[in-house]
Amino acid sequence: MANDIGSSAFTSRIRDEDRRTRKPLDWWDRVKLVVLWVILYALVFWSTIATNPIIPAGDALYNTTFTAPGVFLSLLIVFELVRQMHFAIAERASGYYFFWRRIFEQTDSRVMRIRPWTRFRIARFVRWAVILYVAAAITGGFIGTSPIEAVVTAPQLILQGMPYLLQIVFYMFVAIIQFVAIFWFLSRGGIDVYMPDDVRTRFTDVWGQDRVLERIKENILFLENPEAIEDHGGYVPGGILLWGPPGTGKTLMAEAVAGETGRPYVFVDPGAFVNMFFGIGVLKVKGLFRKLRKLSLRYGGVIVFFDEADTLGSRGGQVSQMRREALAGQAISSQLGCNGAFFVSETARAALAEEQRQVVVPGMGGGRSFDGTLQALLTELSGLTKPRGFMNRVVRRVLGIRPKHPPKYRILVMMATNMPDSLDPALLRPGRIDRSYRVGYPTKDGRLETYRNYLGRIQHSLTDDEVERLAMVSPYATGASIKDTVNEALVIAIRDGRDTVTYGDVIKAKSLKQHGLPDGGAYVDRERHSVALHEACHAVAMYRLQHTSIIDVATIERRGDVGGFVSPIPVEDRFVQWRSEVEIDIMTFLASLVGERMFYEGDHTQGVGGDMAQATALLTRSLLSHAMGSNLRTFNAGMLGNSGLMPNGIPLVQGLSWEGAIAEEVEQRLADLYQRTHELLAQHRDDVLAVTHALEVHSTISGDDVAAVIEGRKGPLVDGRAYADADFRRRLEDYHAAAVEAHRVRHERPPRLPELPQAQHAEVAGE
């Protein structure tokens, strides 16, 4: 038996278009309608005899045949017999089958030449005409008149039956109107339709995203000229996903597509599809695509845009990668008294976030329930090629005619999200959302173009070099954030009584938008000096050591639990770090402890705790995961929880044993880097005191100002030439000695902050 099965050849089922004759019908399909009509005819015949029991059977059969119902049923029986005879001949005679097949194909070919919108209107007219005729024929049969007379007398019949109709309608109205009204009102909203002339956005209004725009323009070419790909055997991509950080221009791109193509633009708010009642979202999706199909036929295409698509395209229960990293970053910041994560490189911050991720994420999850809205969306996206309409799907099949394929609806579906990991994979498969583009942060050239365009709308005094500098120090700025920064700079200028924006205004606005408004709390003089010195040590270490980053801003203004910070900016996009660069990051952390001990005779504050914890975490990770120690054995982030070094599977550095070879190597490496940092700060002691004074005077200074103070030149906000004066630097040393004495003798009054040299003041005033 097995040999017979293995030797048998598989025969593929023949396609309908390859058949020489029609596919034979089963015997039940051949007789079922005739049986039905005969049964109905028998019931009418039985009713005739029951009405007049003494009538002969022949007369009853005659009367039944020539009454309106009898004539109608007789015609149905004859029609079904002719239809089955037609099928029987087509199943045996290939010439007959191909003759009728050619007739239907030629008819369909001529009909398809008509414009889709015109076909739609003609079909609607014919459909209503048939419905009215059938209603008139049935009414005429009941009242014993012709269909035309039934139409003429219809108003009179309606008036006569109005009381009964009103009673029925009233009862139905009272019973279901409350449910109908609720579902109708809940199914409204969330969809805005903009006609072609309503959208004024063009591709020239989208700045800094040229790479993505080129791919989107390709989709527009297919929408405008679909034959360019369909004639070669391909298909037009029907969906685009734009994902990336907020404010990068995803919605603006969708509007630009609608503006460039001159097609209707349908904006969908997925949040409006989430309702408390099951089924409302499904009704909204069905109504949306019904509208899209009509707009596509009417205008030759339509663009539909789902903003925040993760709301509608997620089954719940997932936390995206971006969300996890954001939460981990918040956890790091909340643990740092100095907010030390600000002054290390972006790669180091990502590594520290990895250490906190498993601490933050447990306890989250769950997810909202769903009522089939996503499933309805998936069905509609896949069902645009299915035959539609009662006449097409039912009547043509009854007549043995193959249903016509629907017109090719030119619907471009665009979605935007900043949480792509939460989208259902079924939504992103080819055939639904065919293309996925990351709309990331603009490049430096893109940021430069964006700054120039927004600054061109206001009156400003920035030079080309200053605008280029702004583009360089805004590595993670988006189009929205740049627009907001320029607007905030204009507000600052107007607040100061000026109508021209300066470079300093933009720097202040950038710091305010990026780091938030300070709390306004003031330090006591003694603590202000120690906090400023703490941050100055970070700033000097970064300035002297870092080559891949520059200082963005240094501040001692309080923001919540953060007493101050030094924020870096990467000079270029980096993918990995070298061992030497990791050591520089660790030395930048250690600078606060080294500096406080150096300048306060071995004493230091609790503010260094966060810096030391992050330095230990970064060094331990580099030893265990990146082979940057004496051992070659490494562990990835997922293995750290099972390595026996961390308790309860949580990779906290605080859980590292205080004993053992790894702990000893961590301590030794930290001691070596501590010594190198001490030598650096001792060599540049004057720079630390100069930056400390600038922070005490101005509270917040830019990275250019830090460099100006150290180099003794003029900066955007701080004139650093005064700090190059040798006598003034000696005064700063005396001031610091007095501050240390005031710290040691608690009741002693802190010294007065030294003022800039008078000559320097006069020079600045003269400028």
C-alpha positions, 0 to 999 in steps of 0.5 A, spaced: 500 500 500 505 504 501 509 503 495 502 504 491 502 511 494 509 513 493 509 511 486 502 515 484 503 521 481 500 528 484 495 531 479 494 538 480 487 541 480 485 544 473 484 551 473 477 554 471 480 558 465 483 552 463 477 547 462 475 545 455 468 545 458 464 547 464 465 544 471 459 539 472 454 540 477 452 535 483 445 532 482 443 536 488 445 543 485 442 541 479 435 540 482 434 544 488 431 550 485 426 546 481 424 542 487 423 549 491 419 552 485 415 546 485 414 545 492 411 553 492 407 551 486 404 545 490 402 550 496 399 555 492 395 549 488 393 546 495 391 553 497 386 554 491 383 547 493 382 549 500 379 555 499 374 552 494 373 544 496 368 542 491 372 545 485 375 539 480 382 538 481 383 540 473 380 547 474 384 548 480 390 546 477 388 551 471 386 557 476 393 556 480 397 556 473 394 562 471 393 566 477 399 571 478 403 567 483 402 561 479 404 565 473 410 567 476 412 560 479 411 557 472 416 562 469 421 561 475 420 553 473 421 554 466 427 559 467 431 554 471 429 548 467 432 552 461 438 554 465 440 547 467 439 545 460 444 550 458 449 548 464 448 541 461 450 542 454 456 547 456 458 541 461 459 536 454 460 541 448 466 545 448 464 549 442 458 551 446 462 553 452 467 557 449 461 561 445 458 563 451 464 564 455 467 569 449 460 573 450 461 574 457 468 576 457 467 581 451 461 584 455 465 585 461 471 588 457 466 593 454 463 594 461 470 595 464 472 601 459 467 605 462 470 610 468 469 606 474 465 612 477 460 612 472 459 604 472 458 605 480 452 610 478 449 606 473 449 600 477 446 604 483 441 606 478 439 599 475 439 596 482 434 601 485 430 600 478 430 593 479 428 593 487 422 598 485 419 594 479 419 587 484 416 591 489 411 594 484 410 587 481 408 584 488 404 589 490 400 589 483 399 581 484 396 582 491 391 588 489 390 585 482 393 590 478 399 591 473 405 593 476 404 600 473 397 601 476 400 599 482 406 604 482 400 609 480 396 607 486 402 606 491 400 613 494 393 611 496 395 605 498 400 608 503 395 613 506 390 607 507 395 603 511 398 609 514 395 608 521 397 601 521 404 603 519 405 608 524 403 604 529 408 599 527 414 604 526 412 607 533 413 600 536 420 599 533 422 606 534 421 606 541 424 599 542 431 600 538 432 607 537 436 608 544 440 603 541 441 605 534 442 612 537 448 610 541 451 606 536 450 611 531 453 617 535 459 613 538 461 611 531 462 618 528 468 622 529 475 620 528 475 621 521 477 628 517 477 628 510 480 634 506 479 635 499 485 636 494 485 643 494 485 643 502 492 641 503 497 646 502 503 642 504 508 640 499 515 636 499 519 643 499 516 644 506 519 638 509 526 639 511 532 634 513 529 628 511 531 627 504 533 620 504 526 618 506 522 623 502 526 620 496 522 613 498 516 616 499 516 620 492 517 613 489 510 610 492 507 617 489 510 615 482 506 608 483 500 611 485 500 616 479 502 611 474 500 604 477 501 601 470 509 602 470 509 596 475 503 593 474 504 592 466 511 588 468 507 583 473 508 587 479 503 590 484 503 597 487 505 597 494 499 599 498 502 601 505 507 605 508 509 605 515 513 611 518 516 610 525 521 614 529 522 619 535 516 624 536 517 631 532 521 628 526 516 630 521 512 623 520 505 627 519 508 633 515 510 627 510 503 624 509 500 631 508 506 633 503 504 626 499 496 629 499 498 635 497 503 633 491 498 628 489 492 632 489 488 626 492 483 627 498 487 626 504 483 622 510 486 623 517 484 618 522 485 618 529 486 611 532 484 613 539 477 615 537 476 607 534 477 605 542 470 605 545 467 602 551 462 598 547 464 592 543 463 593 535 463 600 535 470 600 532 469 595 527 463 599 525 468 605 524 473 601 520 468 598 515 465 605 514 472 608 513 474 603 508 467 604 505 468 612 504 475 610 502 473 606 496 468 611 494 473 617 494 478 612 490 473 611 485 471 618 484 478 622 484 482 616 482 486 615 488 486 617 496 491 617 501 489 615 508 493 617 514 493 613 521 497 617 526 499 614 533 498 607 529 500 603 535 493 605 539 489 601 533 495 596 531 496 593 537 493 587 541 496 590 547 500 587 552 507 589 550 512 595 552 516 597 546 523 598 546 523 605 546 519 605 552 523 601 556 529 605 554 525 611 556 523 608 563 530 606 564 533 613 563 528 616 568 530 611 573 538 613 572 536 620 573 532 619 579 538 616 582 543 621 581 544 627 585 548 630 580 545 627 574 551 624 572 549 621 566 548 628 562 556 628 562 558 622 559 557 620 551 551 617 548 553 610 548 555 610 555 548 612 557 545 607 553 549 602 557 547 605 563 540 604 561 541 597 560 543 596 567 537 599 569 532 596 564 530 589 568 529 594 574 524 598 571 520 593 566 518 588 571 511 589 574 509 593 567 505 589 562 498 587 561 495 591 556 488 593 554 483 588 551 480 589 544 474 588 541 476 586 534 477 593 531 484 591 529 482 584 526 477 589 522 482 593 519 486 587 517 481 584 514 479 591 510 486 592 508 486 584 505 479 585 502 480 590 497 480 585 491 474 581 493 468 581 489 463 586 492 456 588 491 449 583 491 448 583 484 456 581 483 456 576 488 449 573 488 445 574 482 451 573 477 453 567 481 445 564 480 446 566 473 452 562 472 456 568 471 463 569 474 463 575 479 467 581 476 473 583 480 472 590 483 476 596 480 483 597 483 482 602 488 488 606 489 488 607 496 495 609 499 495 607 507 500 611 511 501 610 518 506 613 523 508 611 530 514 612 535 513 605 538 514 600 532 515 594 536 508 594 539 505 594 532 502 587 530 506 583 525 500 581 521 499 589 520 506 589 517 506 583 513 507 585 505 500 586 502 498 590 507 503 595 510 509 594 504 514 599 506 517 601 513 521 607 513 525 610 519 524 617 520 530 619 525 533 625 527 535 629 522 542 630 519 547 636 521 545 638 514 538 637 515 538 641 522 542 646 518 537 647 513 531 647 518 534 652 522 535 657 516 528 656 514 525 657 521 530 663 522 528 666 516 521 667 518 524 672 524 528 678 524 535 675 527 542 677 527 545 670 527 551 669 522 552 663 518 557 660 522 553 661 528 547 657 525 552 652 523 554 651 530 547 651 532 546 645 527 552 642 530 550 642 538 543 640 536 544 632 535 538 630 537 533 636 535 527 634 530 524 639 526 518 640 531 524 642 537 528 647 532 521 650 531 520 651 538 527 653 540 527 659 535 520 661 537 522 661 544 528 665 542 523 670 539 519 670 546 526 671 550 528 677 545 521 680 546 521 680 553 527 684 553 524 689 549 528 687 542 525 685 536 531 682 533 533 675 536 541 674 537 545 667 538 545 668 546 537 668 545 537 661 541 542 658 546 538 660 552 532 658 549 535 651 547 537 650 554 530 652 557 527 647 552 532 641 553 533 641 560 527 645 563 525 651 567 529 651 573 526 651 580 528 657 582 531 655 589 537 658 591 543 655 595 546 658 601 553 661 599 557 656 602 553 650 598 553 654 592 560 654 592 561 647 593 556 645 588 559 650 582 566 646 584 563 639 583 560 641 576 566 645 574 571 639 576 566 635 571 566 640 566 574 641 566 575 633 566 570 633 560 574 639 556 581 636 557 579 629 556 573 628 551 574 628 544 568 625 541 563 630 545 563 637 547 560 641 552 553 643 551 551 646 557 553 647 565 549 649 570 548 649 578 540 651 577 536 646 581 531 642 577 527 637 582 532 632 585 538 634 580 542 639 583 546 641 577 549 637 571 554 638 565 551 636 559 555 633 553 553 633 545 557 628 541 561 631 535 559 625 530 555 619 530 558 613 533 556 606 534 561 603 538 566 606 544 574 604 545 577 602 551 580 608 552 574 612 551 570 608 556 576 610 561 575 617 559 567 617 561 569 613 568 574 619 569 569 624 568 565 621 573 570 620 578 572 628 577 567 630 582 570 626 588 577 627 586 575 635 586 571 635 592 577 631 596 582 635 593 579 642 594 576 641 601 582 637 604 579 630 603 572 632 605 566 631 600 559 631 599 554 626 598 553 628 591 558 624 589 554 618 590 551 617 584 557 619 580 561 613 583 555 608 582 555 610 575 562 609 574 562 603 578 557 600 573 560 602 567 567 599 569 564 593 571 560 592 565 566 593 561 570 588 565 564 583 564 561 584 558 567 587 553 573 584 555 576 590 557 580 587 564 585 582 565 580 576 563 577 574 556 571 571 559 565 575 558 558 575 559 552 579 555 547 583 558 542 577 559 547 572 562 549 577 567 543 575 571 545 568 571 552 569 572 552 568 580 554 575 581 547 579 581 542 577 586 535 575 584 537 575 577 537 583 577 543 586 574 545 591 579 552 593 580 550 594 588 549 586 588 556 585 586 560 581 591 565 585 595 570 580 595 573 576 589 577 577 583 572 581 579 571 586 585 578 586 587 580 588 579 574 593 579 577 597 585 584 597 582 582 599 576 578 605 579 584 607 584 588 607 577 583 612 574 582 616 580 589 617 580 590 619 573 584 624 574 587 627 580 593 629 576 589 632 571 585 636 576 591 638 580 595 640 573 588 645 571 587 647 578 586 654 576 581 652 570 577 649 575 576 655 580 575 659 574 569 655 571 567 655 578 566 662 579 563 663 572 557 658 574 556 662 581 556 668 577 551 666 571 548 659 574 548 656 567 553 657 562 554 654 555 559 649 552 562 655 548 562 659 555 566 654 558 571 653 553 572 661 553 573 661 561 578 656 560 582 659 554 581 666 556 577 669 550 570 672 549 564 667 549 557 668 547 554 669 554 561 670 558 567 674 557 572 669 559 578 674 558 577 676 565 579 669 567 586 670 564 588 675 568 593 672 573 591 677 579 584 675 578 586 668 578 590 669 585 583 672 588 579 666 586 584 662 590 584 666 596 576 666 595 576 659 595 581 658 601 576 663 605 570 658 603 574 652 605 575 655 612 567 657 612 566 650 611 570 648 616 568 653 621 560 653 621 559 659 624 563 663 620 560 668 615 562 665 607 566 670 603 564 675 598 564 672 591 570 676 587 568 681 582 571 681 575 576 686 574 574 693 573 578 694 566 575 688 563 568 691 565 569 697 562 572 694 556 565 690 555 561 696 556 565 699 551 563 694 546 
